[in-house]
């Protein structure tokens, strides 16, 4: 029993220690962001790596999510004679929940893991230590551009996911299920509110991007500089990032809709 309590205490202290290091890391990262005003190419390069190279999986996933959602909505609504409301169910589901959540999960799995692996490899090969020895701050050159690029990229990818998903639902509803095109768009335009639905979804995506990128760059910077430590850090990024997205989605939904 004593061994179990000692192990519990050690794990608890380790968890609090990591939270403290992560908080200090975030603070130093935010302080380094103004430096990017003088080196915009660093940010643009990282926007390509974390944004553009994630675009393909976002497009494919968004298309199929919208198509599947339209089919499921039709199956439910046709029993009540409300199949004309399929566009409303598709658009609200995507704008409020599925768009931000799916994008956050996909970003954590693709770009987040890549960021952790890249920074962790730099640490394990002592590139970061070499920069510090040459009086070059890794926070300004390595961490800050990747952090800001991820925060910017996730809302942009979310908006693309939403648009493609709605188009996928439109294709299934009109071409496969026989819903009139005018009814599809008119139902959406008359019932979807810009601030309540779209802006709430974009705020969620901004929060998800901030948290996922924070986890990704911290895990890479804080990992044990070995092949095993790098693998564990990459795994933690995907797991913790995905859980953070799902947990924050519940909290933000409750706050936004006053539940």
N, C-alpha and C positions, 0 to 999 in steps of 0.2 A: 504493500500500500504506500509506504514511504517513497519507493522508487517511482510509483505512478504519480504521486504528488510532485515530486521533483521534476519529472518529465513534463508535467502539465505547467508547472511554473516556468521552466526553461522555455517551452514553446510560447507561452504567453509573453514573456519578456522579449523573445526574439521577434514576435509579431509586432509588438509596440516599437521595438527598435527599427524595424523595417518601415513602419508607418512614419516614424520621425525622420528617417533618412529620405524617404520619398517626399515628405513635405518640404524639407530643406532643399532637396533637388529641384522641386517645382519652383520654389522661390528664386533660386539662382538662375533657373532657366528663363523665368519671366523677366528677371533683371537683364538678361542677355538679349532679349528680343529687339530693343532699339538699335543694336548693332547692325541688324539686317537692313536698316535703312541705307547704310553705306555699302552693303554688299547684296543687292537684290538678286544677283545671279545665283547665289547660294539657295535662296528660297525658290526661285523658278525651277532650278534643277530638281529640287526635292518634290516640288509640286508635280513634276512629270513622273518621278519614280513612284510616289505614293498615290497620285491621283489618276493620271492617264493610264498607267499600267494596271490599275484596278478597274478601269472602265469596262473592259470586256465582260468580266464576270458579273458586274452590276447590270449590264444590258441584258445578258442572257437570263440571269435570275429574275430581273424585273419583268421581262416578257412572260416567262412561264408562271410566275406568281400571279400576275394579272389574269392570265388565261384560266388557270386553275380556279382562282377566286370567282371568276364570272360563271364557270360551270357549277361550282358549289352553290353560289347564290341563286342561280336559276333552279337548281334542284329543290331548294328550300322554298323559294318564293312562288313557284308555279302551283304548289298545292293550295296556296291562298289566293290565287288569281292576281298576284301582285308582281308578275314577272317584268312589268315595265319599270319597276323600281330597282332593277338590277344595277343600273349605273350608280345609284345612290349608295347601295351597299358596297360596291366595289371601290368607289372613290373615297368614301369615309374610312373604310378599313385601311386603305393604302395611305391616305394622307395623315390619319391620326396615329396609326400603329405600325402597320407592316413596312411602310417605307423606311422610317427611321430605324426600326429594330433590325430588319434584314440588312440594311446597309451597314449598320454598326457591327453586326455579327460577321458579315463578309469582309469588312475592312479589318476587323481584329484577326480573322483567320488568314487573310492574304498579306495586307500591308503591315499590320502590327507585328506579325511573326517575322517578316522580312526586316523591319527596323530593329527588332531585338537581336536577330542573328547578325546583322551588319555591325551594330555598335558592339555587341559582345565579341565578335571576331576582332574588331579593332582593339578591344581591351586585352584579349588573350594573346594577340601578337605584339602587344606593347606599343601600338601606334599612339594611343591616347597618352601614355606616359612620355613617349618621345616628343609629342607636341608640347606637353607641360615643361619638359626640359628645355625646349627652345622658346619658352615664354609665350607660347600660343595657347590661348584658353580654349579647351575643347568644347566648353559650353557655347561659345559664340560661333565656332566654325562647324561643329558636328551636331550638337544637341538642339540648339535653338532653331536652325533651319528646318530640321525634321519635325520638330514639335509644331511649329507654326504652320508648316505645309499640311500636316495631318489635320489640324483644327480647321483650316480653310477647305481642305479637300472633301471632308465628310459631308458637310451641308450641300456642296455642289453635287456630289455623287448621289446624295439622297434625292435631290430635286430631279435628277436624271432618272433614277429608279422609279420615282412616282410617275413621271410622264410616260415612261415605257410601259409600266404596269397598267396604267389606265388605257393606253393604246392597245395593249394585249387583251384586256377585258372588252374593249370596244370591238375588236376584231371577232372575238368569240361570240359576243352578244348579237352582233349584226349579221355576220356571215354564216355562223353555224346555228344560232338559236332563233334567228328571224326577228329580232327586235328592231324596230324602226329607228334609223339613225337620229332623226330629229327628236324622238322621245328620249333616247339615250342621253343626248347632250342637254336637252332642256331640263330634264330631271336633275342632272348634276348642277347646272348653272343656278337653278332656283333654290336648291337645298344646301349647297356647300358654301359655308361662310369663309371668307378669306382669313380673317383674324382667328376665329375659333378653331378652324380645322387646319388650314395650310400653315399658318404661322406657328401654331402649337407644335406641329410636326417638325418644322424647321428648327424651333428652339430645342426640341429633343435631340435632333441630329447634331446640333452644336455642342450640347452637353456630352452626348455619346462620344463625339470625336475628341473632345478635350480629355475625357477620362481614359479612353482607349489609347490615345497617343501618349499620354502621361505614363500609363502602365508600360507601354511598349519600350519607350526610350529609357525609363528607369530600370526595367528588368535587364536591358542590355548593358547599361552603365554599371549596374550593381552586381552583375553575375559573377560567379566564380570563374576565373580565367582558365578553364579547362574545357575539353570537348564535352565532358559530361555536364559540367556546369552550364555551358552554352545551350545544350539540349534541354536541360531542366528550365532554364530561363525562358526559352522559346515556348515551351509547353505552358508555363505559368502565364505568359502573356495571352495566349489564346483562351485558356480557361478563365483566368481572372477578368480579362476584357469582356468575354461573353457573359459571364455572370454579372458583371457591373452593368452592362447594357440592359439585361433583363430586369435586374433589381431597380435600376434608376427609371426604367420605363414605368414600372408600377408606381413609384413615388411621384414622378412627374405627372402621370395621368391623374392620380388622386388630387394633386395640387391644382392642376389646370382646370379640372372640371368640378372642383369643390366637393369632392366625395367625402 
